[in-house]
Amino acid sequence: MDTFLSLYDGFAVALTWQNLLLALAGCFLGTMMGALPGLGPANGVAILIPLAFTMKLDATAALILLTSVYYGAMYGGRISSILLNIPGDEPAMMTCLDGYPMAKAGRAGEALALSGIASFVGAFFATWGLVFLAPQLVKIALLFKPAEYFVLYTLAFATLGGIAATNQAKSAFAAALGIGIAMIGVDTQTGVQRFTFGEVHLYDGIDFLIAIVGLFALSEVFVFLEHRDPRGAEAPRETVTIGRLTAPWSMLRRCTPTMLRSTGLGFLSGVLPGAGASLGSFLAYSVEKQVVDPTGRSFGKGDPRGVAAPEAGNNAASGGALVPMLALGVPGSGTTAVLLAVLLTLNIQPGPMLFQENPDVVWGLIAALFIANFMLLALNIPMVGLFTRVLLIPTHILMPIVAMVAFIGIYSITGSTFELSMMVGFGILGWILRKFEVPLVPIILGILLGNEMEVNLRRAMTISNGEWSTLFDSWLALALWAIAIFGFVAPIFMGKRVKRRIREAEEERIGD
């Protein structure tokens, strides 16, 4: 009953004209960014962070805007997958397998409508899972002491590479680099300067937003500059006829069990550390294929259930990833790591005390997610024609806009040219790391959690008089260590297999 009362209070916070307009704007912008191949939800949120802070929004309003962008980008990724056979982001890749064949058969509108409904089902029920599971996880988190928090942060670093990762050494290097960046500044306990090299601007450390916008947004611009056509021309993009923008009732009834099963799998993938929307989409499609089409006669040839499964799965995973972020302060995906940085910048500490100290923020955010889901359903069916036109925007026009938003936004927040130079430096760093296929999310996580990890380790050592065994002397710490070790080792043995299955699916998509 308390949960429903809290949710009612959250709707009282969310149902204001300002928050409703922000949710609508976030849904619209997120869908457009999700539709553009290559951007994805993490980049979309990172690009709009400066805009949210430039508008001088309060904490609840800023989070409503950015989480609506998050949900909208997850919705939008299906558009280019179905129409162009080009996934907007990695989780939308599985949608290509049956979505594009439906489009080639003149059923693009049906595929878009069905995928929009499947996305709604996955995100809607995942938000209900967030409502009921996050408060229960908070009760467990209240048992955490400094040692358990240190192990929890270790778990986050060990598993954020994902179950599909094949090179854990690169993930570990990225995490170590992030922790090293977090150490820059004045030590809060001793007052000693660390890695500042006498530069006054570094005394307060590296700002989360500068690192995020540089690593994600500006590195995307540098990648474009590297691969651009020197003549300024772009290859024409194939388009298909949309057709009717409604899905027949018979198709919806046939796909309903698929959407429900995929929602459960996707939500579980989002909650589990290191799984995320990509694995949620892959599992939903693979399991559904085994359940309803074990002979492979219809999946991959334009079966509507092959569209509904990955869309419900990846959108459910996006909601599930918010559970550990809000309840434990540990992100469950790359995009929630970016949202965690936003919370910390707003002086809000995610974790078990968030539900007690800032109930208006957290419940207002959850209520806004429900509202955003209905807005996205309303936007994505009748306005899909508009969103498809976004695909026609030339990259040489889009990337300067991204750079402009990044520079103006960061300067309006910091008012410092030194911070702009640092942002460019992080952009170059991100571009170099992406060339070597080093993941960027562990770097962000290291910058976000490095100081907290150090503080909790020091507290644990102080309480135990320097006994390292304190990191292993509780059942909770041992359980977290076991999950961390499994999460780090499993991709070494399972990652190649999962990647091979995903690569085979991508080759099948390209072959079509």
N, C-alpha and C positions, 0 to 999 in steps of 0.2 A: 504493500500500500504506500509506503514511504517513497518507493521508486516512482509510482504514478503521480504522487503529489509533487515530487521534485520535477518530473517531466512537465507537469502542468505549469509550474513556476517558470520552467524553461520556455514554454510557448508564450508566456506573458512577456518574457524578455525579447524573444525573437519576433513576435508579431507587432513590430513597430514599422512605420513607413520607411524609415532609414534602413533597417535591417532587411526588410522585404526587398527593397530596391537593390541593396548590395547583393543579396542572394541571387536575384534575377540577373544582375550584371555579371556576377561570378559564373553563373551557369552558362550564360551566353558566351562570354569570353573563353571559358574553359572548353566548351564544345568546339569553338573555332580553333583553339590551339590544339585540341586533341585530334581534330580532323587533319591538321597539317602533318605530313609524314616527317618523323624525326624529332619533333619537339617533345611530346609526351607530357604527362602530368607533373613530373618533377621540374622540368624546365619551365613549364607554364606557370607553376606557382612561384618559382624563383624569379621569373621575369616580372611578375606583378607585385612582388614584395615591395619594391621601392614605391610603387603607386599607392599601395595600402598605407604606407607610413607617410607619404607626401600628403595624403588626404587628412592626416591628423585624426585618424579613427581611434576610438577606444578599443580595448582588448577584445571585447565580444564582437564588435562590428568588423574588426580586421580579420578575426578568425572566421567569421561567417563568410566574408568575401573570399578568402583564400581556400577554405574547404569547399566552397561552392565551385571554385575553379578546379579543384582536385576532382570532385565528382563529375563535373562537366567534361573534363579532359578524358576521364575514363569512358564516358558515354561517346565522346566524339571520335575516339580512336577507331571505331567500327566503320566510319563513313568512307575513308580512303581504302580500307581493307576490302569492302564490298564493291565499291565502284571502280577502283583502280588496281586491285590486287596488290596494293602497297600498304602494309600495316602502319597505322599512325604511331604505334609504339609496340614494344615487344609483346605485351599481353594480348594485343589485338591480332597477332599473327595467325593464331588458330582460326580466327573468324574468316580469314581469306579462303580456307580450304573448301568451305561450302558456300560462303557468301558470294564470292566472285562467280562461281558457276551458276548460281541463281541469277546474278545480274546479267551474265551472258545469255541466259535463257529468257531474258525479258522480264524478270521478276525482281529487279533491283529494289523497287518501291516496297514490295512485300518483305524482302530481306531487311531493309532499313527499318521498317515498322516493327517487325518481329524482334530485331536486335535491340531496338529502343525499349520495347516492353520487357524483354529478358533482362536488360540492364536495370530497369526499374525494379523488377522483382528481386534481383540479386542485391541491389543496394538497399532496398526498403527493408527486407528481412535481416540484412546484415546490420542495419541501424538498430533494429529491435534487439539483435544479439548484443550490440554495444550497450544498450540500455540495461540489460539484465546481467551481462557478464562482467562489465567493468566494475560495478560496485562490489561484486563478490571477489574479484581479483584484488580490489583495494583492501578487503579484510585480511587477505593473505599477506599483502604487502606491508601491513601494519606490524607484522611479525619481524620485519627486516631490521637488522642492526647494521652498523657500519661494515662489518665483514661481509654480510649477505649482499649489501648494496655493491660492494666492490666486485663480488663474484657475478652479480647480475650485469654489471657493465662489461665485465669480461665476456659473459655469454653473448651480449649484444655484438661485440666485436667479432667473436668467433663465428657467429651465425649469419651476419648481415651479408656475407658474400653470396648466400643463397645455396639451395640444394643443387642447383644446376651449374654452380661454379666448377670449373675444372682446374684453376690455378689458384690455390689458396695462398701461395707465397705472395702473389700480387696483392691479394686482399689484406694479408698481414702487413705487407710493406705500406699500403695505403693507410691502414689503421695507425701504424707507428708514425707515419708522417703527420697524420692529423693530431696525434697526441703530442708530438714534438712542437707543432704550431701552437697547441693549447698552452704549452709551457712558457711561451713568450710573454714577458711582462714582469711585474713585481710580484714576488712570492707573498701571498697574503699572510702567511704565518711567520716568516722570518724577515720580510721587508727587503730581501735581496733581489737585485735586478737579474733577470735570466734572459739571455739571448736578445737583449735590447740594443747592444752595440752603441750605447750612449744616445740613441734616438728617442727624444722625449715622446714622440707620437706612439711609441711602442710600449710605454710604461703601463698602459691599461690593457695591454694584450691586443689580439686581433679580433675585430668585430665580426660576429657570425655572418651578418648580412653581406659584408664585403666579400668574404670568402665564398658564400653561396652564389651570389650573383656573378662573381668572376668565374668560378669553376663551372657553373652550369650555363648561364646565359652568354657571357662573352666568349667562352670556349666554343660554343656553337657558331658564333660569328667567325671566329678564326678558322674553324673547320670549313665553313663555306668559302672563305677567302682562299683557302688552300686548293679547293676542288672546283672553283668556279670556272666557267668557260671564259677564256680571255676575250672572246668576241661578244660576250654579254648575252649570248643566245642560250636558250634552254630547250631541252628535248620536249616536244609536244606530249602532253599527257592524254592518254586514251580516255575517252568518256563513253558512258553507256546511257541508254534511255532509262529514266527512272520508272515510268509506268505508274500504276496505282500505288498510293501511299497508305494503304491499309492492308492488314493481314487478315485473311478469312478466319471466321470463327472455328472452322474445322482444323485449320493449322494451329491456332492457339490452343485448342483442346488437346491436340496431339502432342504439343510441345510443353504443356503444363507440367507433367511429371519430370520431364528433362530439366526444366528451369528450377524445380524444387530440389532435385538431387544435386544439381550443379551449384545451387546456392549454398547448400550445406558443405560441400567440398571446398568451395571458394572461401567461405567464412573461416573454416578451419585452417586453410592455407594462410590466410591473412593474419590470424591470431598467432600461429606458430612462428617462432623466431626464424628469420632467414628464408621463409617460403615465398610469400608475396604473391602479387597478382599474376606474374608470368607462370608460376607453377600452378596456381589456382586455375588458370585458363587451360593449361596443358592437361592437368588431371581431370578437369570437368569434361573436356572433349574426349580424352582417352577412355575414361570410365564409361561415358555414355555410348561410345562406339562399341565397347565390349558388351554393354547391357542390351542395346537395341539393334545393333548391326554387327554381330561377331564375324559374319562372312565378308564384310566390306563391300556389299553390293550397292549401298546407297550413300554412305558417308564419303565425302570427297567429291561427290558428283552433283551437289546442289540439294542435299537433304536439309530442310529447315531446322531439324534438331541439331545439326552440326553448326548452326548459327546461334541457336538459343543457348547451347551448353557453354561455350567459352565466354559469351557475353555475360551470362548470369554469374559464371565463376569468377571472372576478373573483377566485376563490380562488387560482388560479395567480399572478395579479398580486400578491396580498397576500404570497405567499412570495417572489416575485421582487423586491419592493420592499425586502426585508431585505438583499439582496446589496450594493447600494451603501452602505447604512447601516452594515453591519458592516465591509465591506472598505475603504471610503473615508471613512466618517464623514459621508456626505452622504445625507440621507433621500430615498427614492424616492417617498414619498407623505406625506399629512398625518398618518396614524397613526404611521408610522415616525419622523416628526419629533418626535412626542410621546415615542416610545420612546427616541429619541436624547437627549432631555432627561433621561429617567430614568437613562440610562447616565452622563451627565455629572454628575448629582446624586450618583450612587454613586461618583464619582471614577474612572470608567472611561472612557478616551478611545477611542471607536471609530476604526477606521482600520487601516492595515497592521500596526501593532505590537500590535493587540488579539489576534491569533492567536498571537503569541509571548509577550506579557506576561500575558495572561489566558486561556490555552487552556481552563481548566476552565469559565470562564464561557461562552465562545462555543460550545464543543462540547457543554457541558451544555445550553445553550439549544437548539441544533439537535436534539439527541437528544430533548429534551422536546417539540419540535414534532412529531416523528414520533409520540410517545406521545399527544399531544393530538389528532392527526388520528384515531387509532383510537378514542380516547375520544369524540370528537365524532360519529363514525359510529355508535358504540354508543348514544350519548345521543339523537341526532336521529331515529332510526327508532322505537324503542319509546316514547319520551317526548314525541313531538311533540304529543300531546294536552295535556300539561301546558304546553308552551311556547305553544300556541295560547291558553290561558287568560290568559297574560300580556297578550294584546291587549285583554282586558277591563278591565285596570287603568285607572281614570280618571286623566287627566292631572293633575287637581287634587290627587290623592294622590301621584302619582309625583314631581312637581316639588319639593314640600317635602322629600321624602326626599333628592333630589339636592342641594338646598341644605344640608340637615343634614350629609350626608356631607362636603361641601366644607368647611363651616365647622369641624366637629369635627376633620376630618383635618388641615387646614392649621394649626389652633391647636395640635394635639398635636405637630406637627413643629416649628413655630417658637416657640410659646409667647409670641407677640407680638400685641397688638391692632393695632399699626401695620401688620403684615403682613396681618391680616384686612381692614383698611381698604383697603390696596392691592389685595387680591384683589377687593373689591367695586368698586373703581375700574376694574380691568381688565374686570370683568363688564359694567359700564356702557359702557366703551369698545367691547367686543365687540358689545354690543347695538346701539350706534349704527352701527358699521361694517357690521354685517349688514343694517341698514336701507338702507344705501347700496350694498349688494352688493359690499363690499370684502372680498376673501378674508382669512381669519385666519391660514392656515398660513404665508404669507411673513413675517408678524410674528413668529411663533414661531421661524421659521428665522433671522430677523435677530437675535433675542435670543440664540439658541444659538450662531450662527456669527460674529456681529459681531466679538467680541473676537479670535477666532482669525484672522479675515480681516485685521483691523488688524495683529495681531502678525506675520503672514506677509508682509504688504506692507512693514512696517518692516524686517523681516529681509532681504527681497529688495533693498530700497533700500540698506541698509547694506552688503551684500555687493557690490553693483554700484557703490558710491560715488555713489549718487543717479541712476544711469542708468535711465530708465523703459523703455528698450529691453529690459531684462532680462525683462520680462513677455512678450516675443515672440520670444526668441532660441533657443528649443528646439522641436523638432518636436512634442513632447508639449503644450507650451503653445499652439502654433498650432492643434493639433487640438482642444484644449478650447475655445479661442476660437471656432473654426468651429462647434462643436456648440452653444455658448452663443448665438451670433448666430442660428443656424438655429432653436434652440428658442425664442428670444424673438420672432423675426419670423414664423415659420410660423403661429402662432395668429392673427396679424393677417389672413392670407390664407386659412387653412384652418379657423380656429375657427368662423366663421359657418356654413360648410358642415356641419361636424360637429355643431354645436349645432342647426342646422336639421333634420338627420336625427334627432337625439335628440328634438327637440321634436315632430317628426312622429310618432315612435314613441310619445311620451307622449300626444299627442292621440288616436292610435289606441287607446291603452290606456284613456283616459278615455271615449272614444266607446263602447267595449264595455261 
